[in-house]
Each structure stands twice: as structure tokens, then as C-alpha cells.
Amino acid sequence: MTITRSTEGKKGNFKAVEEAHEAGLLVYSYAGADKIIIEHTDVNPVYKGKGVGKNLVMAAVNYARDQKIKIMPLCPFANSVFEKTPEINDVLF
């Protein structure tokens, strides 16, 4: 599975692709220069239960760490990943 990031203006996403099929998508927006808001995480039903959603959130966490920014997880799924994974709270806004 490959996860890529793309941005356009103040919006961005992380896309998970496996064998040319979109497995999942995490959508975020910038809130100033030092924060992103995870708005929505969606996993293709075929890939549910395979860790795609968590991998997308972790890609956002790694991006936040690299950029020295914080994440506000408004998406209920992303928020649950933060609640269950205290070691990523260093990027939590």
C-alpha cells in the first residue's frame, strides 16, 4: 500500500492506494501556519479492518512531526486514533 500527500491551497489529503485502487482518503485543511485540521477519513469498504484508516492518520502524524505543526482531529475516527495511541499526542492540538 502506498500513501501519498497532496495539497491545493489550504486543503490537502493523504490517499492510500493498493494495486491501483483507492483504499482510503484522509482530508485535512490548514488552520494557520502551525496547525492542520483532520476533517474526514474514509476507507473503501473493501479495505475496512485492514488498518488503512490508522495508516492514513499516522501519515498525517509523521507529516506534522516533520513540519513541526499540530493536528486538530475533528474527524471522529482520527480523534479515536489519538485517544487510543498516546505516543502520538506530541502533535495533538
C-alpha positions, 0 to 999 in steps of 0.5 A: 500500500502506498500513501501519498500527500497532496495539497491545493491551497489550504486543503490537502489529503493523504490517499492510500492506494493498493494495486491501483485502487483507492483504499482510503482518503484522509482530508485535512485543511490548514488552520494557520501556519502551525496547525492542520485540521483532520476533517474526514477519513474514509476507507473503501469498504473493501479495505475496512479492518485492514488498518488503512484508516490508522495508516492514513492518520499516522501519515498525517502524524509523521507529516506534522512531526516533520513540519513541526505543526499540530493536528486538530482531529475533528474527524471522529475516527482520527480523534479515536486514533489519538485517544487510543495511541498516546505516543502520538499526542506530541502533535495533538492540538 
